[in-house]
Amino acid sequence: MAKLSAHGRELLRVARERVITDPERGITWERITRTYHADGKVLQKYDIRFKPDVYHPEGELHSYGWKLFGKIKKDRTAQQAVENIARSLQSKGDATEWKIIAGGPAPVIINQSRVIRAIESGEYIGFCRECGHEAYGVEPDARNYTCEKCGASAVYGAEEFLIG
């Protein structure tokens, strides 16, 4: 059994839940939870609800505990992997069963003084709302341009930040 605290800070937690309708299986519900840690380890926990019986009319919950599921590839940092996973899950929306439970990349904050400096420079600067990247050659009223850094359609002109 793995111990969550032994792997450093938890960066991201995702989960997938399903209701089981197969009468051959002895369970009615399952949940898989994964955590991504700062040391590059990925832990997984499997929880189920057994079918109701005489002794447990609601069904009995059971957890198999945390186990080492895998490691993050050596060609990237744990933070990069978490950002990629979170971005992928957010872009899929309801098309995926996996949901972010906790953690993920920090929100992008673009302060007002940075936007004012961009407007005053007169250089047609915009900002990506997803990653915070500064883009050049962006009209002041631009919305949803593609970011060259992260690929998201989230680049807005500096003036548009003040309005919207």
N, C-alpha and C positions, 0 to 999 in steps of 0.2 A: 504494500500500500504506500503510495507516495504522499508526501506531506507538502501542502501548498506553501507554507512559510519557508521551506528549505530551498526554494527556487527564486528567492528575491521578490522584488515588487511585481505585482500582477499588472500587466499592461492592457489586457483585453480579455473579456469573458463573453463567449457566444454560446447559444443553446438552440437545440432543435427539439420540438415536442411533437408527438404523434399519438392519435387515438388508434388503437389496434382493433380491427373488426374481424380478423381471421379467427374462426372458431377453433382451429387446430392449435393455435398458440395459447399458452396458459396465462397470457397477460392482456390487459385492456388498454394500457397506456405506457408510453416510454418517453424518456427525455435523455438526450446526450448533451452534456455541458463540457466545453473546452475552455481552458485558460492558457494564455500566452504570457510567459514570464520574462523578466529582464535578463535572465541568464541564458535565454534561447531555448528553454524547454517548453513543451506543450503537454499539459496534463488533461486527462479526460475522465469524466464520471458518468456512469450509466445508472439511471434510476428507472424503476418499473412499478406498476401496480398489478398485482396478481388478480385473477378473476375472483369474484366473490364466492365464498363457500359458507358452510354452516357456522364456522367459528369467526369468520371475518365477513360479515354481510356487505360491507362497503368495498371489500378487496383490501389486500395488505400491501402497503408501500415497502419497497426494498431498494437500497442503494448498494451498488457494488464497490463504492469508494473511488478515490482518485488513483489513477494509474498513469504512468509515463506513456504518452501517446506518440511523441516524436520530438524532433529537434528542428529548429529553424535552420535553413540552409546557411552554410558558412559564407556565402558570397554577399550576404546582407546582414544588417544589424537587426536585433529584435524589434526596435522601433520602426524600421523601414518595413518589416514584414507585417507588423500590426497595422500600419497605415495602409498598406496594399490590401490587406484583408478587409479592413473597415470600409475603404473606398469601394471595393468590389461588392460588398454586401449592401451598402447604401445605394449603389447604382442599380442593383437588381431589384430593390424594393420588395414588393410582394411576390416576386417571381422565385424567391428562395425561401426555404423553410427555416434557414438559420437566421437568428436575430441577435443583435448586439445587446447584451444584458448590462454590461458595465465596462468602463474604460474606453479605449479607442483614442484616436489622435486628439490633441487639444484643439479647441475651436480657434479659428483664425480671427485675430483681432487686428483691425487696421484702424489706428487712431486718427482722430480728426486733424491733428496737426500735420500728419503725413499726407493726408488728402489735400489740405490747404496748400502745402508746399508744392504738390504736384500741379494743382490748378494755377498757382502763381508762376510756375516755371514756363507755362505756355508751350510745353513740349508734347501735348496730347498723350498723357500718361493715363493708364487704367490699372485696375487691380483685380486679381482673381479672388473671388469670395471663398473658393475651396482651399487654396494653398497659400494665398497672400502674395503671390508673385507679382512683380511690377511689370506691366506690359507697355511697350512704346508704340506710337502710331495709332492710338485708340481715340476715336472721336469722343468728345465730351459727353454725348448722350447715348453712347454705346451700351448695349445690354446683351448678355449671353454670347459673347465672342469666345472662341476656343482658346484655352490657355496653352502656351507653348511648353510650359513646364509639366503640368499634370494632365493635360488633355481634356479637362472638364469644360463645359460650356458655361463658364461662370465669370468671364472677364467683363467688368463694367467700367465705363469712363469715370474719371475722378469726380466730375460734376454730378454724375448720376448717383454716386455714393452719398452725396449730401442730401439729395432729394429722396432717394429710396432706400 
